[in-house]
């Protein structure tokens, strides 16, 4: 359900202040997509905590979740409103994906994620079919930074139960978050309680059925591509994510060395 529809369902329960926020947002949804919580609070003439409470009331844990959903809503609406005779360029789709990613992979998110990853002694990386490739790329780049990383094919995931320790982290790349998966990745998640260590899931499915079984989940944006584009893969964002993550990890490692 889109965020506007979510607000419509609940508007009869809104207080006078909440109704003021609602009316401002439906008048110009794009303002939320391009504004931070401070700007939105000033625009609606309310406090920042009021905006946070409003977001929670309509079903979002925090403002950034609401903003991301609004951004996707605005982008999709703009695509539907555009009437063009020519086929959209492949680069237009990539541009849209990168624009969405910029609102998800913020400095705060990436810094916190880097700190989380660096808190573990050993890193294991895996992924389903083509999603294994960005995992392998992450392995190669982090090894150059001196980190202990091992890429594991999903067919070998059963073995990880024999050697993973409490201070290890398994990073899983899965476009669909395991949905519809009946292979080794599905078995891996179903035996999660038997695994020592922690699990980080990198996916494009916010409703992954395994989200309660992981310690941390990063959800990258996804768009619906035209069939005429030959089902262009949106997992290009996995590679963008890897490059971005490695940069933040390298930065934190350099700061640690300099502060010694």
PASEBA-1860 file (N, C-alpha, C; in nm, 3 decimals):
! residues 260
1> XXXXXXXX> 0.084/-0.120/0.000/0.000/0.000/0.000/0.087/0.124/0.000 ~ 0.050/0.223/-0.082/0.130/0.344/-0.088/0.105/0.431/0.035 ~ 0.198/0.521/0.070/0.187/0.599/0.193/0.066/0.692/0.196 ~ 0.024/0.741/0.079/-0.095/0.828/0.075/-0.218/0.749/0.114 ~ -0.229/0.627/0.062/-0.343/0.541/0.096/-0.343/0.505/0.245 ~ -0.223/0.484/0.301/-0.213/0.455/0.444/-0.266/0.570/0.527 ~ -0.232/0.693/0.487/-0.281/0.810/0.560/-0.431/0.827/0.542 ~ -0.481/0.797/0.423/-0.625/0.808/0.396/-0.705/0.717/0.488
9> XXXXXXXX> -0.654/0.597/0.511/-0.724/0.501/0.595/-0.735/0.546/0.740 ~ -0.637/0.624/0.784/-0.630/0.663/0.925/-0.671/0.807/0.952 ~ -0.704/0.881/0.848/-0.725/1.025/0.867/-0.842/1.057/0.961 ~ -0.939/0.965/0.972/-1.052/0.989/1.064/-1.009/0.983/1.210 ~ -0.890/0.926/1.234/-0.840/0.917/1.372/-0.739/1.028/1.404 ~ -0.709/1.112/1.306/-0.608/1.216/1.324/-0.656/1.325/1.419 ~ -0.563/1.373/1.500/-0.591/1.491/1.581/-0.585/1.614/1.491 ~ -0.613/1.729/1.547/-0.611/1.852/1.468/-0.471/1.878/1.412
17> XXXXXXXX> -0.370/1.852/1.493/-0.231/1.872/1.449/-0.193/1.771/1.341 ~ -0.233/1.645/1.362/-0.203/1.541/1.264/-0.273/1.569/1.132 ~ -0.395/1.622/1.139/-0.467/1.656/1.017/-0.396/1.768/0.941 ~ -0.335/1.860/1.014/-0.261/1.968/0.950/-0.141/1.912/0.874 ~ -0.070/1.816/0.935/0.043/1.752/0.868/-0.004/1.677/0.745 ~ -0.112/1.603/0.760/-0.169/1.523/0.650/-0.204/1.611/0.531 ~ -0.270/1.722/0.555/-0.312/1.811/0.447/-0.193/1.872/0.374 ~ -0.088/1.904/0.450/0.032/1.961/0.387/0.098/1.856/0.297
25> XXXXXXXX> 0.104/1.733/0.346/0.173/1.627/0.271/0.099/1.591/0.142 ~ -0.034/1.574/0.149/-0.107/1.535/0.028/-0.110/1.650/-0.073 ~ -0.090/1.771/-0.026/-0.086/1.885/-0.118/0.042/1.883/-0.202 ~ 0.152/1.837/-0.141/0.280/1.830/-0.211/0.363/1.714/-0.158 ~ 0.331/1.588/-0.198/0.405/1.470/-0.150/0.554/1.476/-0.178 ~ 0.591/1.544/-0.286/0.733/1.549/-0.322/0.816/1.625/-0.219 ~ 0.750/1.709/-0.138/0.824/1.784/-0.037/0.886/1.688/0.065 ~ 0.811/1.584/0.102/0.862/1.485/0.196/0.980/1.411/0.135
33> XXXXXXXX> 0.967/1.379/0.005/1.071/1.302/-0.063/1.204/1.375/-0.069 ~ 1.200/1.507/-0.066/1.325/1.582/-0.078/1.363/1.658/0.049 ~ 1.292/1.632/0.158/1.318/1.708/0.281/1.356/1.617/0.397 ~ 1.432/1.672/0.490/1.463/1.602/0.614/1.354/1.631/0.715 ~ 1.364/1.570/0.832/1.260/1.586/0.933/1.252/1.730/0.984 ~ 1.367/1.798/0.987/1.368/1.937/1.033/1.289/2.025/0.936 ~ 1.317/2.007/0.807/1.248/2.086/0.706/1.099/2.059/0.703 ~ 1.060/1.931/0.718/0.918/1.897/0.716/0.847/1.955/0.838
41> XXXXXXXX> 0.912/1.950/0.954/0.852/2.006/1.076/0.829/2.156/1.061 ~ 0.926/2.225/1.006/0.911/2.369/0.985/0.803/2.399/0.883 ~ 0.797/2.319/0.778/0.697/2.337/0.672/0.556/2.319/0.726 ~ 0.540/2.221/0.818/0.408/2.194/0.877/0.381/2.276/1.002 ~ 0.484/2.351/1.046/0.473/2.434/1.166/0.441/2.350/1.290 ~ 0.515/2.238/1.303/0.502/2.152/1.421/0.643/2.115/1.467 ~ 0.652/2.045/1.579/0.782/2.003/1.630/0.829/1.875/1.562 ~ 0.958/1.848/1.572/1.012/1.724/1.514/0.954/1.599/1.581
49> XXXXXXXX> 0.939/1.598/1.717/0.877/1.481/1.780/0.734/1.456/1.729 ~ 0.663/1.564/1.694/0.527/1.549/1.641/0.530/1.476/1.507 ~ 0.630/1.511/1.424/0.645/1.442/1.295/0.677/1.295/1.317 ~ 0.765/1.266/1.413/0.802/1.127/1.443/0.680/1.048/1.489 ~ 0.599/1.107/1.576/0.479/1.038/1.625/0.379/1.015/1.511 ~ 0.370/1.113/1.422/0.280/1.099/1.307/0.323/0.982/1.220 ~ 0.453/0.971/1.194/0.505/0.862/1.112/0.475/0.726/1.175 ~ 0.493/0.716/1.306/0.466/0.591/1.376/0.317/0.557/1.370
57> XXXXXXXX> 0.234/0.659/1.378/0.089/0.636/1.378/0.043/0.576/1.245 ~ 0.106/0.618/1.137/0.064/0.568/1.005/0.142/0.444/0.962 ~ 0.221/0.388/1.055/0.281/0.258/1.029/0.429/0.252/0.997 ~ 0.503/0.361/1.028/0.647/0.363/1.000/0.724/0.375/1.132 ~ 0.836/0.302/1.141/0.913/0.304/1.265/0.981/0.438/1.288 ~ 1.024/0.502/1.179/1.092/0.630/1.193/1.072/0.713/1.067 ~ 1.111/0.839/1.075/1.087/0.930/0.963/1.159/0.886/0.836 ~ 1.281/0.835/0.849/1.356/0.797/0.729/1.284/0.688/0.650
65> XXXXXXXX> 1.213/0.597/0.720/1.135/0.494/0.652/1.020/0.557/0.574 ~ 0.954/0.653/0.638/0.844/0.725/0.573/0.893/0.803/0.451 ~ 1.007/0.870/0.467/1.062/0.950/0.357/1.098/0.861/0.239 ~ 1.160/0.748/0.266/1.199/0.656/0.159/1.077/0.606/0.082 ~ 0.972/0.569/0.157/0.850/0.520/0.094/0.783/0.629/0.011 ~ 0.785/0.752/0.063/0.728/0.866/-0.010/0.809/0.893/-0.137 ~ 0.939/0.878/-0.125/1.026/0.902/-0.242/0.992/0.803/-0.353 ~ 0.976/0.677/-0.317/0.940/0.575/-0.415/0.802/0.604/-0.475
73> XXXXXXXX> 0.710/0.647/-0.390/0.575/0.677/-0.437/0.578/0.790/-0.540 ~ 0.652/0.895/-0.509/0.661/1.010/-0.600/0.727/0.970/-0.731 ~ 0.837/0.891/-0.723/0.907/0.850/-0.843/0.818/0.762/-0.932 ~ 0.746/0.670/-0.872/0.659/0.582/-0.949/0.543/0.658/-1.010 ~ 0.489/0.754/-0.935/0.379/0.835/-0.986/0.425/0.920/-1.104 ~ 0.546/0.974/-1.093/0.600/1.055/-1.202/0.618/0.971/-1.329 ~ 0.662/0.846/-1.309/0.681/0.757/-1.425/0.549/0.726/-1.494 ~ 0.443/0.707/-1.413/0.312/0.678/-1.470/0.253/0.799/-1.541
81> XXXXXXXX> 0.283/0.918/-1.489/0.227/1.040/-1.546/0.295/1.080/-1.676 ~ 0.418/1.032/-1.694/0.490/1.069/-1.815/0.437/0.991/-1.935 ~ 0.413/1.059/-2.043/0.368/0.995/-2.165/0.472/1.019/-2.272 ~ 0.548/0.914/-2.303/0.653/0.925/-2.403/0.633/0.819/-2.508 ~ 0.666/0.851/-2.632/0.652/0.756/-2.742/0.774/0.666/-2.754 ~ 0.884/0.711/-2.697/1.008/0.635/-2.709/1.031/0.548/-2.587 ~ 1.106/0.444/-2.605/1.141/0.354/-2.496/1.236/0.422/-2.399 ~ 1.206/0.417/-2.267/1.295/0.479/-2.169/1.435/0.420/-2.178
89> XXXXXXXX> 1.533/0.504/-2.164/1.671/0.460/-2.170/1.705/0.374/-2.049 ~ 1.794/0.277/-2.071/1.843/0.196/-1.961/1.904/0.284/-1.853 ~ 1.969/0.390/-1.893/2.034/0.479/-1.798/1.932/0.554/-1.713 ~ 1.812/0.575/-1.766/1.708/0.639/-1.688/1.668/0.552/-1.570 ~ 1.660/0.422/-1.594/1.625/0.329/-1.486/1.737/0.323/-1.382 ~ 1.860/0.320/-1.430/1.972/0.319/-1.336/1.978/0.449/-1.257 ~ 1.947/0.559/-1.323/1.947/0.689/-1.256/1.842/0.691/-1.145 ~ 1.726/0.633/-1.175/1.620/0.627/-1.074/1.663/0.542/-0.955
97> XXXXXXXX> 1.724/0.427/-0.985/1.772/0.340/-0.878/1.875/0.409/-0.790 ~ 1.969/0.477/-0.853/2.074/0.545/-0.777/2.016/0.659/-0.694 ~ 1.914/0.725/-0.748/1.848/0.831/-0.672/1.780/0.776/-0.548 ~ 1.713/0.662/-0.564/1.650/0.597/-0.449/1.755/0.551/-0.348 ~ 1.864/0.494/-0.400/1.969/0.444/-0.312/2.032/0.554/-0.228 ~ 2.044/0.673/-0.287/2.105/0.786/-0.216/2.025/0.822/-0.091 ~ 1.894/0.800/-0.095/1.809/0.831/0.019/1.807/0.718/0.122 ~ 1.858/0.602/0.082/1.862/0.487/0.173/1.999/0.472/0.237
105> XXXXXXXX> 2.103/0.480/0.155/2.240/0.460/0.204/2.299/0.593/0.248 ~ 2.241/0.650/0.350/2.287/0.779/0.401/2.418/0.763/0.478 ~ 2.481/0.874/0.507/2.606/0.872/0.582/2.586/0.805/0.718 ~ 2.475/0.834/0.783/2.448/0.777/0.915/2.432/0.625/0.906 ~ 2.357/0.581/0.805/2.334/0.438/0.788/2.464/0.364/0.759 ~ 2.544/0.417/0.668/2.666/0.350/0.628/2.772/0.353/0.738 ~ 2.778/0.461/0.812/2.874/0.470/0.923/2.839/0.368/1.031 ~ 2.712/0.360/1.064/2.668/0.266/1.166/2.690/0.122/1.120
113> XXXXXXXX> 2.663/0.097/0.992/2.682/-0.038/0.938/2.830/-0.076/0.937 ~ 2.916/0.017/0.904/3.061/-0.009/0.904/3.109/-0.045/1.044 ~ 3.062/0.030/1.143/3.099/0.003/1.282/3.051/-0.136/1.323 ~ 2.930/-0.170/1.282/2.873/-0.302/1.312/2.960/-0.413/1.253 ~ 2.996/-0.401/1.127/3.075/-0.505/1.059/3.214/-0.517/1.120 ~ 3.276/-0.404/1.152/3.411/-0.406/1.207/3.417/-0.457/1.351 ~ 3.302/-0.478/1.412/3.301/-0.530/1.550/3.319/-0.681/1.554 ~ 3.323/-0.745/1.436/3.337/-0.892/1.431/3.477/-0.932/1.389
121> XXXXXXXX> 3.517/-1.049/1.435/3.652/-1.099/1.409/3.664/-1.156/1.268 ~ 3.570/-1.240/1.231/3.571/-1.304/1.099/3.442/-1.271/1.025 ~ 3.454/-1.254/0.893/3.337/-1.226/0.809/3.322/-1.337/0.705 ~ 3.199/-1.385/0.691/3.167/-1.481/0.586/3.063/-1.416/0.496 ~ 3.077/-1.434/0.365/2.987/-1.371/0.269/2.929/-1.476/0.176 ~ 2.798/-1.466/0.150/2.734/-1.559/0.059/2.624/-1.489/-0.018 ~ 2.570/-1.558/-0.118/2.462/-1.501/-0.197/2.406/-1.607/-0.291 ~ 2.283/-1.584/-0.335/2.216/-1.680/-0.422/2.248/-1.649/-0.568
129> XXXXXXXX> 2.296/-1.748/-0.641/2.331/-1.737/-0.784/2.406/-1.607/-0.813 ~ 2.344/-1.516/-0.890/2.416/-1.393/-0.928/2.443/-1.302/-0.808 ~ 2.367/-1.315/-0.703/2.389/-1.233/-0.584/2.516/-1.274/-0.510 ~ 2.575/-1.387/-0.548/2.702/-1.428/-0.488/2.816/-1.340/-0.537 ~ 2.802/-1.285/-0.659/2.911/-1.208/-0.719/2.943/-1.080/-0.641 ~ 2.844/-1.000/-0.599/2.880/-0.885/-0.517/2.941/-0.926/-0.383 ~ 2.900/-1.044/-0.334/2.961/-1.095/-0.211/3.108/-1.126/-0.232 ~ 3.139/-1.185/-0.347/3.278/-1.216/-0.380/3.359/-1.088/-0.396
137> XXXXXXXX> 3.297/-0.986/-0.456/3.364/-0.857/-0.470/3.394/-0.796/-0.334 ~ 3.298/-0.808/-0.242/3.320/-0.756/-0.107/3.435/-0.828/-0.039 ~ 3.444/-0.960/-0.060/3.554/-1.038/-0.004/3.689/-0.985/-0.053 ~ 3.702/-0.966/-0.183/3.828/-0.923/-0.242/3.868/-0.785/-0.191 ~ 3.773/-0.694/-0.183/3.806/-0.557/-0.143/3.838/-0.547/0.005 ~ 3.765/-0.622/0.089/3.793/-0.615/0.232/3.922/-0.686/0.269 ~ 3.958/-0.788/0.193/4.087/-0.855/0.218/4.203/-0.760/0.193 ~ 4.186/-0.672/0.094/4.290/-0.573/0.066/4.307/-0.476/0.182
145> XXXXXXXX> 4.200/-0.463/0.263/4.207/-0.376/0.381/4.258/-0.451/0.503 ~ 4.290/-0.579/0.484/4.346/-0.658/0.594/4.243/-0.728/0.679 ~ 4.119/-0.737/0.633/4.014/-0.803/0.711/4.006/-0.951/0.674 ~ 3.962/-1.030/0.769/3.947/-1.174/0.748/3.808/-1.198/0.690 ~ 3.801/-1.228/0.562/3.674/-1.246/0.491/3.680/-1.373/0.405 ~ 3.572/-1.449/0.406/3.563/-1.569/0.323/3.428/-1.573/0.253 ~ 3.431/-1.581/0.121/3.308/-1.596/0.043/3.272/-1.744/0.035 ~ 3.146/-1.775/0.063/3.101/-1.914/0.068/2.983/-1.934/-0.027
153> XXXXXXXX> 2.994/-2.031/-0.115/2.881/-2.065/-0.202/2.767/-2.120/-0.116 ~ 2.642/-2.095/-0.156/2.528/-2.142/-0.077/2.528/-2.295/-0.062 ~ 2.587/-2.364/-0.158/2.593/-2.511/-0.151/2.683/-2.558/-0.037 ~ 2.766/-2.465/0.015/2.858/-2.500/0.123/2.816/-2.442/0.257 ~ 2.697/-2.383/0.261/2.654/-2.315/0.383/2.635/-2.409/0.501 ~ 2.604/-2.534/0.474/2.586/-2.628/0.584/2.710/-2.638/0.671 ~ 2.828/-2.625/0.608/2.954/-2.639/0.681/2.976/-2.525/0.780 ~ 2.913/-2.410/0.757/2.940/-2.294/0.842/2.897/-2.318/0.986
161> XXXXXXXX> 2.803/-2.410/1.006/2.758/-2.442/1.142/2.869/-2.510/1.222 ~ 2.966/-2.566/1.151/3.075/-2.639/1.218/3.186/-2.548/1.267 ~ 3.199/-2.428/1.206/3.315/-2.345/1.243/3.283/-2.200/1.276 ~ 3.162/-2.153/1.252/3.129/-2.014/1.287/3.129/-1.996/1.438 ~ 3.189/-1.885/1.482/3.198/-1.855/1.624/3.111/-1.734/1.660 ~ 3.099/-1.708/1.789/3.012/-1.600/1.837/3.053/-1.465/1.783 ~ 3.183/-1.445/1.761/3.230/-1.315/1.713/3.247/-1.311/1.561 ~ 3.174/-1.399/1.490/3.177/-1.401/1.344/3.047/-1.342/1.288
169> XXXXXXXX> 3.055/-1.291/1.168/2.938/-1.234/1.100/2.923/-1.296/0.962 ~ 2.803/-1.344/0.931/2.773/-1.395/0.798/2.689/-1.291/0.724 ~ 2.739/-1.244/0.610/2.670/-1.144/0.530/2.605/-1.214/0.411 ~ 2.473/-1.201/0.399/2.398/-1.270/0.294/2.342/-1.168/0.195 ~ 2.377/-1.184/0.068/2.318/-1.103/-0.039/2.205/-1.184/-0.103 ~ 2.085/-1.130/-0.100/1.971/-1.199/-0.160/1.871/-1.096/-0.209 ~ 1.854/-1.090/-0.339/1.766/-0.990/-0.399/1.625/-0.997/-0.341 ~ 1.572/-1.117/-0.330/1.435/-1.136/-0.283/1.428/-1.171/-0.134
177> XXXXXXXX> 1.539/-1.163/-0.067/1.539/-1.189/0.076/1.504/-1.331/0.113 ~ 1.529/-1.425/0.020/1.499/-1.565/0.047/1.359/-1.605/0.008 ~ 1.273/-1.510/-0.032/1.136/-1.541/-0.069/1.134/-1.636/-0.187 ~ 1.061/-1.742/-0.172/1.051/-1.840/-0.279/1.172/-1.931/-0.288 ~ 1.266/-1.915/-0.196/1.388/-1.995/-0.200/1.369/-2.128/-0.127 ~ 1.396/-2.236/-0.194/1.385/-2.368/-0.131/1.520/-2.438/-0.129 ~ 1.626/-2.368/-0.171/1.758/-2.430/-0.178/1.832/-2.413/-0.046 ~ 1.964/-2.411/-0.055/2.046/-2.408/0.067/2.028/-2.281/0.148
185> XXXXXXXX> 1.999/-2.169/0.082/1.980/-2.046/0.158/1.857/-2.057/0.248 ~ 1.751/-2.116/0.195/1.632/-2.137/0.276/1.660/-2.227/0.394 ~ 1.736/-2.333/0.370/1.772/-2.425/0.479/1.860/-2.355/0.582 ~ 1.948/-2.268/0.532/2.037/-2.193/0.621/1.957/-2.108/0.718 ~ 1.861/-2.034/0.667/1.779/-1.949/0.753/1.691/-2.030/0.847 ~ 1.640/-2.142/0.799/1.553/-2.225/0.882/1.627/-2.290/0.998 ~ 1.761/-2.297/0.988/1.842/-2.353/1.097/1.918/-2.243/1.171 ~ 1.869/-2.123/1.159/1.940/-2.006/1.214/1.974/-2.022/1.362
193> XXXXXXXX> 1.887/-2.081/1.438/1.910/-2.094/1.583/2.032/-2.180/1.614 ~ 2.071/-2.264/1.521/2.186/-2.352/1.543/2.319/-2.287/1.506 ~ 2.312/-2.168/1.449/2.433/-2.101/1.401/2.491/-2.008/1.507 ~ 2.619/-2.027/1.536/2.689/-1.933/1.622/2.716/-1.806/1.541 ~ 2.731/-1.696/1.609/2.761/-1.573/1.539/2.636/-1.498/1.495 ~ 2.656/-1.398/1.410/2.548/-1.309/1.370/2.529/-1.311/1.219 ~ 2.413/-1.259/1.175/2.380/-1.260/1.032/2.332/-1.122/0.989 ~ 2.389/-1.075/0.877/2.347/-0.949/0.814/2.289/-0.982/0.678
201> XXXXXXXX> 2.165/-0.940/0.652/2.098/-0.966/0.525/2.092/-0.839/0.441 ~ 2.146/-0.847/0.319/2.138/-0.736/0.223/2.038/-0.778/0.117 ~ 1.926/-0.708/0.108/1.819/-0.752/0.020/1.748/-0.634/-0.045 ~ 1.655/-0.664/-0.135/1.570/-0.563/-0.196/1.424/-0.590/-0.162 ~ 1.403/-0.679/-0.067/1.267/-0.716/-0.025/1.246/-0.677/0.120 ~ 1.175/-0.567/0.139/1.152/-0.516/0.275/1.068/-0.613/0.357 ~ 0.993/-0.701/0.290/0.906/-0.796/0.359/0.964/-0.938/0.361 ~ 1.095/-0.948/0.357/1.159/-1.079/0.360/1.107/-1.163/0.477
209> XXXXXXXX> 1.071/-1.288/0.447/1.017/-1.373/0.553/1.122/-1.413/0.656 ~ 1.247/-1.381/0.627/1.356/-1.416/0.719/1.405/-1.298/0.801 ~ 1.338/-1.184/0.792/1.389/-1.064/0.858/1.396/-1.077/1.010 ~ 1.312/-1.164/1.067/1.315/-1.184/1.211/1.427/-1.279/1.253 ~ 1.491/-1.343/1.156/1.595/-1.440/1.187/1.735/-1.383/1.172 ~ 1.745/-1.258/1.131/1.876/-1.196/1.113/1.897/-1.089/1.219 ~ 2.023/-1.056/1.243/2.055/-0.955/1.343/2.043/-0.814/1.286 ~ 2.061/-0.805/1.155/2.055/-0.674/1.090/2.016/-0.695/0.944
217> XXXXXXXX> 1.937/-0.601/0.892/1.895/-0.612/0.752/1.905/-0.476/0.685 ~ 1.963/-0.474/0.565/1.970/-0.352/0.484/1.883/-0.376/0.362 ~ 1.786/-0.286/0.340/1.695/-0.300/0.228/1.729/-0.196/0.121 ~ 1.772/-0.244/0.007/1.802/-0.155/-0.105/1.677/-0.136/-0.190 ~ 1.666/-0.024/-0.258/1.546/0.001/-0.339/1.539/-0.087/-0.462 ~ 1.418/-0.103/-0.512/1.397/-0.180/-0.634/1.286/-0.115/-0.713 ~ 1.296/-0.116/-0.844/1.191/-0.062/-0.929/1.144/-0.170/-1.024 ~ 1.023/-0.154/-1.073/0.968/-0.248/-1.170/1.008/-0.204/-1.309
225> XXXXXXXX> 1.083/-0.289/-1.377/1.131/-0.254/-1.510/1.040/-0.310/-1.618 ~ 1.035/-0.242/-1.727/0.954/-0.285/-1.841/1.006/-0.417/-1.896 ~ 0.913/-0.504/-1.937/0.953/-0.631/-1.999/1.035/-0.609/-2.125 ~ 1.013/-0.493/-2.189/1.085/-0.465/-2.313/1.232/-0.436/-2.288 ~ 1.268/-0.418/-2.163/1.409/-0.396/-2.130/1.478/-0.529/-2.098 ~ 1.408/-0.638/-2.135/1.467/-0.771/-2.120/1.500/-0.803/-1.975 ~ 1.408/-0.762/-1.885/1.422/-0.794/-1.743/1.558/-0.751/-1.689 ~ 1.596/-0.628/-1.717/1.723/-0.575/-1.669/1.737/-0.593/-1.518
233> XXXXXXXX> 1.848/-0.643/-1.479/1.868/-0.669/-1.337/1.886/-0.540/-1.259 ~ 1.819/-0.534/-1.143/1.836/-0.418/-1.057/1.944/-0.445/-0.951 ~ 2.004/-0.565/-0.955/2.106/-0.595/-0.855/2.236/-0.521/-0.879 ~ 2.235/-0.429/-0.976/2.350/-0.339/-0.991/2.373/-0.261/-0.862 ~ 2.265/-0.243/-0.785/2.278/-0.169/-0.658/2.360/-0.246/-0.556 ~ 2.366/-0.379/-0.568/2.452/-0.456/-0.479/2.597/-0.411/-0.494 ~ 2.637/-0.385/-0.618/2.775/-0.342/-0.644/2.798/-0.199/-0.597 ~ 2.697/-0.115/-0.615/2.705/0.023/-0.564/2.717/0.020/-0.412
241> XXXXXXXX> 2.638/-0.067/-0.350/2.640/-0.082/-0.204/2.778/-0.128/-0.157 ~ 2.834/-0.228/-0.225/2.966/-0.281/-0.187/3.072/-0.172/-0.195 ~ 3.076/-0.099/-0.305/3.175/0.008/-0.321/3.161/0.113/-0.212 ~ 3.037/0.149/-0.182/3.009/0.249/-0.079/3.052/0.199/0.058 ~ 3.015/0.075/0.088/3.048/0.016/0.218/3.198/0.007/0.239 ~ 3.271/-0.038/0.138/3.417/-0.052/0.150/3.481/0.084/0.176 ~ 3.430/0.188/0.114/3.484/0.323/0.136/3.467/0.365/0.281 ~ 3.351/0.339/0.339/3.325/0.376/0.479/3.411/0.293/0.574
249> XXXXXXXX> 3.425/0.163/0.544/3.507/0.077/0.629/3.653/0.120/0.624 ~ 3.702/0.152/0.505/3.841/0.198/0.490/3.862/0.327/0.568 ~ 3.764/0.416/0.563/3.773/0.543/0.636/3.782/0.519/0.787 ~ 3.698/0.429/0.837/3.700/0.401/0.980/3.830/0.334/1.023 ~ 3.881/0.245/0.939/4.008/0.179/0.970/4.123/0.279/0.974 ~ 4.123/0.372/0.880/4.229/0.476/0.878/4.222/0.563/1.001 ~ 4.101/0.598/1.042/4.085/0.682/1.162/4.132/0.608/1.287 ~ 4.106/0.476/1.290/4.150/0.397/1.405/4.302/0.394/1.415
257> XXXX> 4.368/0.378/1.301/4.515/0.376/1.298/4.572/0.510/1.339 ~ 4.515/0.618/1.290/4.565/0.752/1.319/4.546/0.790/1.466 ~ 4.444/0.734/1.531/4.413/0.768/1.670/4.489/0.682/1.770 ~ 4.566/0.588/1.721/4.644/0.503/1.813/4.762/0.580/1.873
END
